Amino acid sequence: MYDFFWTHALISDETAEGIDKNCNFTAAGAATSALCDDASDEAGESLRDIDIYNIYAPNCQSEKLVTPPIAPSIENFDPCTDYYVDAYLNRPDVQKAMHANVTRLDHPWSACSEVLTRWVDSAKTVLPIIRELMKNNIRVWVYRCVSRAFSD
């Protein structure tokens, strides 16, 4: 990801070098150094006003939006779509319908939450898990997000 940002001139050579030299993003390198954290923070600051999932998209000017425009259109991309999704998925009636947040968490749902950090026990693939669930007739909703931002 940082290579993409660097090759598209979104982060400086110095920041990219700091990340390359000081960060180990493998599961074995889960514990980061202060130098890695500093370089990552610097990259984050450089990317603050950029949608990292679509660097060519315009920016949303208000994060407090909860209702999409009356007449959305494919020609007029709405950069605030993520905020509508967050607002919708945090509605109690929607969570109830999806059997989500049954434990009544003390924080709202968001796609990129800072609640869990340095998660290193994720599987390389979820296919065996999905097969196991299907074998046991457990119904799940699988959502795959594909962004064109990283496709060039």
C-alpha positions in Angstrom: 0.0 0.0 0.0 2.7 2.4 0.9 4.5 1.6 -2.3 1.4 2.6 -4.2 1.3 5.9 -2.4 5.0 6.5 -3.0 4.8 5.6 -6.7 1.8 8.0 -7.1 3.7 10.8 -5.4 1.3 10.9 -2.4 4.0 10.4 0.1 7.6 11.8 0.0 10.7 9.8 -0.8 11.8 10.3 2.8 8.6 8.9 4.2 8.6 5.9 1.9 12.2 5.2 2.8 11.4 5.5 6.6 8.6 3.0 6.2 10.6 0.6 4.1 13.6 0.7 6.5 11.7 0.7 9.8 8.5 -1.3 9.3 7.9 -5.0 9.1 4.3 -5.7 8.2 4.5 -9.4 8.4 2.8 -11.3 11.2 6.2 -12.0 12.7 7.0 -8.3 12.8 3.7 -7.3 14.5 5.5 -5.2 17.1 6.5 -1.9 15.5 9.2 0.5 16.4 8.8 4.1 17.2 10.6 4.9 13.9 8.0 2.9 12.0 5.1 4.6 13.9 6.6 8.0 13.1 6.9 7.2 9.4 3.4 5.8 9.3 2.1 8.8 11.0 3.8 11.0 8.5 2.3 9.1 5.6 -1.1 9.4 7.3 -0.7 13.1 7.6 0.3 13.4 3.9 -2.8 11.3 3.0 -5.2 13.1 5.4 -7.3 14.8 2.6 -7.1 11.9 0.1 -9.5 9.0 -0.2 -7.0 6.2 -0.2 -9.4 3.8 -1.8 -9.9 6.1 -4.8 -7.2 8.7 -5.0 -8.8 10.3 -8.1 -12.2 10.9 -6.4 -13.2 14.3 -5.0 -13.2 14.7 -1.2 -16.3 14.7 1.0 -16.6 18.1 2.6 -18.7 17.0 5.6 -18.3 13.9 7.7 -21.6 14.5 9.5 -23.8 13.6 6.5 -26.4 10.9 7.1 -28.7 11.2 4.2 -27.7 10.8 0.6 -28.8 13.4 -2.0 -32.4 13.0 -3.3 -31.2 12.2 -6.9 -27.9 10.3 -6.8 -26.5 9.6 -10.3 -23.8 7.6 -11.7 -22.4 10.6 -13.6 -22.0 12.7 -10.4 -19.9 10.7 -8.0 -20.8 11.4 -4.4 -17.6 11.3 -2.3 -19.6 11.2 0.9 -21.0 7.7 0.3 -19.0 6.1 3.1 -20.6 8.4 5.6 -24.1 7.4 4.5 -23.2 3.7 4.9 -21.7 4.3 8.4 -24.8 6.2 9.4 -27.1 3.5 8.0 -25.3 0.5 9.5 -25.3 2.2 12.9 -29.1 2.6 13.0 -30.6 0.3 15.7 -33.3 -1.0 13.3 -30.7 -2.0 10.7 -28.5 -3.6 13.3 -31.4 -5.5 14.6 -32.4 -6.7 11.1 -28.8 -7.9 10.5 -28.4 -9.4 14.0 -25.5 -7.1 14.5 -24.2 -5.4 17.6 -26.2 -7.8 19.9 -23.8 -7.0 22.7 -24.5 -3.3 22.5 -20.9 -2.1 22.0 -20.0 1.3 23.5 -18.7 2.6 20.1 -20.3 3.0 16.7 -19.5 0.6 13.9 -17.1 1.9 11.2 -15.4 0.3 8.3 -11.9 1.4 9.6 -12.2 1.3 13.3 -9.3 2.1 15.6 -10.7 -0.1 18.3 -8.6 -3.1 17.3 -5.0 -2.3 16.4 -2.1 -4.5 15.2 -4.4 -7.4 14.4 -2.0 -10.2 13.4 -3.9 -13.4 13.6 -6.0 -13.0 10.5 -6.0 -15.9 8.0 -4.4 -15.5 4.6 -7.6 -16.7 3.1 -11.1 -17.1 4.6 -12.1 -19.8 2.1 -11.7 -22.7 4.6 -13.8 -20.8 7.2 -16.5 -20.1 4.6 -16.5 -23.8 3.6 -16.8 -24.9 7.2 -19.7 -22.5 7.7 -21.5 -23.7 4.6 -20.9 -27.4 5.5 -22.7 -26.6 8.8 -25.5 -24.7 7.1 -24.6 -21.5 8.8 -25.8 -18.5 6.8 -23.5 -15.6 6.5 -23.3 -12.4 4.5 -20.0 -12.1 2.6 -19.2 -8.7 1.3 -16.2 -8.0 -0.9 -15.2 -4.5 -1.6 -13.2 -3.9 -4.8 -11.6 -0.5 -5.4 -10.4 0.7 -8.7 -7.9 3.0 -6.9 -5.2 0.3 -6.8 -5.8 -1.2 -10.3 -3.5 0.8 -12.5 
